[in-house]
Amino acid sequence: MPERDILIVGGGPAGVSTALFFVAAAPELAERLLLIDKARFPREKICAGAIGARAERALAGIGVAITVPSVEVSGLSVATPSARLAVDGGEIIGRVVRRRELDHALLDEVRRRGVEVREGVRTLGVEATPGGAVCHTSEGPRTARAVVGADGVGSVVRRSLPQGEGIFHAQAVEVDTPRVASDGDERHLHFELADPHYPGYAWDFPTLVDGERLVCRGIYQLTRGVSSTGPDVATLLAARLRRQGLDPARYRVRRFAERGLPRHQPLAGPGVLLVGEAAGIDPALGEGIAQAILYGEVAGRYLAEAVTRSDFTFADYPERVRRSRVGLDLRIRRAATPWIYGAQRPLVERWVSRSQALARAGMAYFAGRRVPRGELLRAALDLGAALVE
């Protein structure tokens, strides 16, 4: 008999939210769940740290609050070669956290809810068996009726499934610096589409490092899934820092990879299921934390049902994800990515940098609020205006 019903590999937002929503749906099954991670927490995790309030709303629904130090944000700004737009929503739409603190706090919440967590356990491979799955780890084999891959962009669990097609990969780099004179409102997330020579964007997000208000500055660039790429992201970031009056040599550059949701890769197989970046996230902007949490909401509730009905084929999990809010969001962003960074990029730049309605609609969605139809209509009219320019 398998040791556990569910074994979750990965203690980041996707893994912990899967555990939290599973236990919320079936608290009597908490002891049948095991979560492992190769790291020991708190650990450094490179990430810009922006979380849309829609993810906080989902967690609040099961009594989980994000209480770590953060910078609340209420608006956004966009800069392109021809224009700059800044819009404030008048209320909090999200926050910027440090992943070291967020992930540690959420993992502690998983423990408080009765789930066993084992840190410093490396996953070496996963194989399906007639009774479920075997997860080979640095502590030896672990058996479960199902293994959840929440182990990120380089997922070991994903290798047990057929590989997909149409995969977007991206590289990103970031540094933390003081504010400079050209920075806008410190409550805004700033995006810059000023360089058409690479498929990506630059960002400036307010952040809190050991109690000090700084700015996380970075470059995101697609490296696979597009027709052409630009210079290395570190080179792009260094040039941008110099334009902002900052010396790149003074700051520690952090690099990370991201993986967009593929078109045809299986999200599950008998005894194996993927969530978060192991499955694939937003390739257009690389937003990951909120989507990881919402993946966990879908998967956690689905797994509680699977245990109850003793069905671990997961044949309907892909459809469950597809019909979910996060699934629709990811499919739209995946479809839009070639349009955003392809031949229509000048049109996109005109639209996003001049349409306040589009910005307000985006902020409402980011925050988890209802998007007014009037804003969508006005955004569509603004797109029409951009088309005829």
Secondary structure, DSSP 4 states (H G I P E B T S, - for coil): --SEEEEEE--SHHHHHHHHHHHHH-GGGGGGEEEEESS-SS-------EEEHHHHHHHHTTT----SSEEEE-EEEEE-SS-EEEEE-SS--EEEE-HHHHHHHHHHHHHHTT-EEEES--EEEEEEETTEEEEEETTEEEEEEEEEE---TT-SGGGGS---SS--EEEEEEEEE---TT---TTEEEEE---TTSSEEEEEEEEEETTEEEEEEEEEEEEESSS---S-HHHHHHHHHHHTT--GGGS--EEEEEEBPPSS--SEETTEEE-GGGT-B-TTT---HHHHHHHHHHHHHHHHHHHHHT----TTHHHHHHHSHHHHHHHHHHHHHHHHHSTTHHHHHHHHTT-HHHHHHHHHHHHT----HHHHHHHHHHHHHHHH-
